[in-house]
């Protein structure tokens, strides 16, 4: 069931702190986005507001800084997430 939910389109945006989030409701994105953020319709999988790649939630701080956990180590850049982040940036 979870995979069916996550197959829906989502709305990606950057928070005021610059972290990329993906949500189901465009009104949520509009209310939470930072001034320097676009809202981008995407089909990327997401869970609890974060993009999911290979079953792992990814915290995207910038096109070149991604982590599995806020206090964790930087992971290798994921091109699809880097590109989406750039589209969200004004």
N, C-alpha and C positions, 0 to 999 in steps of 0.2 A: 504494500500500500504506500509506503513512504516514497518509493521511486516514482509512483504515479503522481504524487503531489509535487515532487521536485521536478517533474517533466514540464510543469507549467512555465510560462514566461515569467520573468521577474524584472524588477526595475532596479538597476544599479545606480548608485550615487556615492559621492564622497561626503563623509561627515564633516562637521566643522573642524575636527581634528585631523582630517585628511585620510581617514581609514575608509576603504571601499566596503560598502554594504550592498546586499541584494535583498529586496523585499517583494512581496506579492502585490501590495497595494500601492498604486502611484501616489495617493494622497499621503501615505506614510513617508515615502521618499521626499515628497515636496516639503513636508513639514520638518524633516530631519536633515536635509542636505545643507551643506555649507554654501556660502555666497559664491565661491569659485567652482561650483559643481554643476554639471549637466546631469539630467536623468536620462539613462540609456536603457531601452528595452532590450532584454537579453534572454537567451534560452539556456544560459549556463545553470547548472545545478546549484542549489543553495539550501542551507539549513540554518535556522536561527539567525538569519541575517548575513551569514558568511558564505562565500562561494565554496563549493565542494569539488575537489579533484581526487579521483581514485579513492573515494570514500572518506577523505580527510577534509575537515574544515580548514580553510586557509585564511589567515589574517593578512590583508594586503595593505601595507602602509604607503607604498609607492610602486612604480613599475619595477623597481630594482630591490625592494625590501619586502619579503614575504616570510611569514612564520606560521608554524602549526600551533604555537602557544605564545601568548603575549610575552612571557619571560623566557621563551625558548630561543634556540639558535636560528639564525637566518637560513632559509632553505634556498635551493636553486630557483632562479626566476622561472616562472611559468608563462610562456609567451602569450597564451590566450588571456590570462589575467592581466598581464602588463598592458596588452592592447586595450582591454576593457577599461582599465584604470585611466589610460590616456584619453579615451573617448569621454570619460566622465569629467575630465579636467577642462576647465574653460581656458 
